[in-house]
Amino acid sequence: MQKHQLYRNQVLRQGLFTLLVILLAGPISCAQKPYEGKVLLAVFAHPDDESTVSPILAKYAREGAKVHLVVVTDGRYGTNDFHDHKAGDELVVTRREEMKCAAALLGVELIHLNFHDQLRAGEGYDGHVPHAREMVKQLNDIVERIKPNAIITWGPDGGSTHMDHRLVGASVTQVYLSKDWQKPMSLYFYGTPVENIDDAEGKTLRGQASKFLRTKVSYTDEDLEMAAKSYRCHYSQIDPMLTEADFIERKSRKGKFVYLRKFEAPKSDSDSVFE
């Protein structure tokens, strides 16, 4: 009888210990995946544009969010002094494969659209405008299907004043503004604080005052290392001598943050521009 009671007590203690482990492990597991169930949509113009925010794409994917990356153009004109690639369909194939490589490393789901680099701007109104309008409609379809909690895209500066960057950002903004979306959704524009830019011209062309960049997303060394590896996928676009260490040093020179400006809708009606 005494042995039986001792056995029962031992089983009870083991059960309580197991329960305690489960209770303690639960919050830890949740803490490791704080964004489970959240959906992030990043929309950029070219293959390799995502590198501007790649550390936080890796971060949110690692922390449980479903991250979708839309790349709008095919990058067919992405020639440079580092390589002898020729513009055209062959380069399109190369850059699509590079983009797949980068997306896989970041842990994001890639949606690579089929719009021409430069969005057929050289073809005049009849070439460019139908192309750009179709882009807006396809972006709208993506937002409707994915139903993201947050969208990140280029702001009015386009990061480098590139016309494709600016038009893609403006098109995403138009989609966001075009209706009262039933699901709450936030829109963010990538930005660079003026104090992080050394030259005066750059401050004007692409800098933003800190009071506008109030969303400052930090990331870890792990996220930065994964971003560096993903950037190396875009071999056709980068200096072959650039190392992952170079990328990491450049990205972390001003701290491990990505700066974003949140689109803020008016909170009340007004009958004057001076209020």
N, C-alpha and C positions, 0 to 999 in steps of 0.2 A: 504493500500500500504506500509506504513511504517512498519507495523507488518510483512508483507510478506518479506520485505527486511531484517528485523532483523532475521527472521527465516532462510533466505538463508545464511546470514552471520554466524549464529550459526552452520548451517550444514557444511559450508565451514571450519569453525574453527575446528569442530570435525573431519572432513575428514583429514585436515592437521595434526591434533594431532595424528590420527591413523596412517597416513603415516610416521610421525616422529618416532612413537613407532616401526613400522615395520623396518624402516631403522636402528634404533639403535639396535633392537633385532637381526637383521641379522648377523652383525659381531660377536655378543656375541655367537650366536648359532654356527657359524663357528669356533670360537675359542675353543668351547667346544668339537668339533669333528675335530681336525686338520688333522687326518689321514684317513678320509673317503675316500674309494676307494683304499687304500693301502692294500697289502697282505703280511703278515709275516708268514714264515714257520719256526718252531722250531723243530729240530730233535734230539732226545736223545735215549739212549739205554734202560733204565729200567723205569718202573713205579716208580715215585718219583724223578727221575733225573731232571725233569723240575723245581724242587724247587730251583735249582741254579739260575735260571733266572725268577722265577715265578712273582716277583714284576713287572718286565717290560712286561711280557705277559699280566698281568692284566691291566697295564697302557695303552698299545697299544690297547687292546680290548675296554677299557673305552673311549679311544680317537678316536674311529671310525674305526680302522683297522680291517680287517678280519684276525684273528689269527688262524692258523692251528698248531696243536701239533702232531707230529709223535712220537710214542713210539715203538721202534723196537722189543724188546724182551718181553717174557711173564712173566719174573721174577720168574720162577719156582724154582730157587735155593736161593731165598731171605730169608733164615732162619737167625735167630739171637738169642742173649741171652735174649731178652726182652719177647719173646713169644715161645710157644712150637709148632709152625707150622712145618709141615713136608714138605720137598721138593717134588715137583711133581704137578700133575694135579689139586689137590684140592687147592693148594696155587695159581696156575694160576687163578682160578676162583675168589679167594679173591682179588688178586691184580688187576684184570681187573675191578672189581666193585669199588675198591678204586680209580683207575685211572679215571673212569667215574665221580666219586664224585669230585675229584680235578679239572678236566677239566671244569665241570659245574660251579664251584665257580669262576674259573678264567675267564670264559666267552670265552673259546676257543673251536674250533672244534677239537675233538680227532680222530686221525687215529691210531688205535692200531694194529700193525702187529702181525704175528704169529710165529716169530722166537724164537728158544729156547734160554733161558738164557745161557750165555757162548758160544752161537753160535756153539754148538756141537764140541767145541775144543777138548774134550776128545775122540772123535771118529776118530781122525787122519785125514789124507788128504782127504780120500773118504767121510768122514762124514762132516767135517768142510768146505772144500772149495766149494762144490756145494751149501751149505747153505749160505755161505758168498756171493757167486756170485749172487744167487737169491735175496739176500737183496739189492745189488747194483741195480739190474734191477727193483725191485719194487720201490726203492727210485727214480730212474730215471722216472718211470711212474708217480709218485706222483708230481714231479717237473713239468713235462710236462703238467699234468692236472691242477694243481693249479696256475702255472705261478706266483710265488711270486716275490715281489719287493726286498725282503731280506730274507736270510736264516741265522739262528743261530744254531750252533752245537758245539760239543766238539772240542777242539784243540788237538794238539799232546800229551799234558800232560794228557788228559782225566779227568782232575779235581782231580783224585786220582790215576792215572796210571792204572786204571782198563782196562783190555784188551778189554772188550765190548765197553766201552766209546771210547777208542782210535780207534778201528776198525770202529765203527759207524761214528765218525768224519771223518776218512780217506775215508770212502765210500761216504759220502755226498760230500766231496771235489772232489773225482773222478767224480761223476755225474756232478758237477759244471764245471770241467775242460774238460769234454768229448766232448763238442761241443761249438760252438759260438752261444749262446742262442740269439734268436731274440729279446726277451724282456730284457731290461737292468735289471740286477739282482746283488745284492751284497751278499757276503758271509762273515759271521762273526764267529769268534771262541771265546767262553767263556774263560775268563782268570782271574787269581788272581795276583795282583801286588805283587812283592817280598816283598815290605815293609809292606804288610798286613799279612805276614806269620812270625811267631815268631821263629820257629826252622830252623836251617841251612839245615838239610836234606830236609825239606819241600820246602824250597826256591829252591833247585836244582830239586826236583822231579816234582813240579807243579807251581813254581813261574815264573812270566814273568816281564821283565824290563818294566818300565812305558813307555818308548819310543815306545814300540810296542802296548800298550793298549791305543790307542788314541781315541777310542770311549767309552765315559763314560756317560752312560744313567742314569739319575736321575729318581726317582719315589717318590710318595707322601706317607703320612701315610696311606691313604685309600688303596693304592695299596699294601702296606706292610701288612696291616691287612687282606686283602683278600688272600694274599699269605700264611699268617700264618694259616688261616682257611683251605685253600686247602691242606696244608701240613698235617694237622691233619687227613685228609681223609686216609692217608697212615698208618693206625693204626698198621698193621702187621709189619711195618718196624721201628717203633719209640718207644722210651722209653715212657711207659704210663704216666710217671710223667712229661713229657715235656709239657709245657703249650704254648699257643699262645704268651704270654708275653715273654717266653724264646726264642722262634723263632724270635720274633721282636727284642729283645735285641741283639741276636747273629748276625742277618742280618745287623743291623744298627750300630754296634760297630765301624766300620770304615767309616761310612757315608752311606747315602741311594743312592748307585750307583751299577750298574752292569757294569763290565768292559769287553770290547770286542776288539778283534784284527781283523781288516778288512783285508781280502785277497786282495792284490794289484798285479795286473797283470803287467808285464813289459810294458813300454810305447814305447820302440824302440828295434830294433834288435842290437845284439852285436856279435863280433867274439872273445871275450876274457872274461875269468872269473874274470879278475883283473880290470874291469872297473866299 
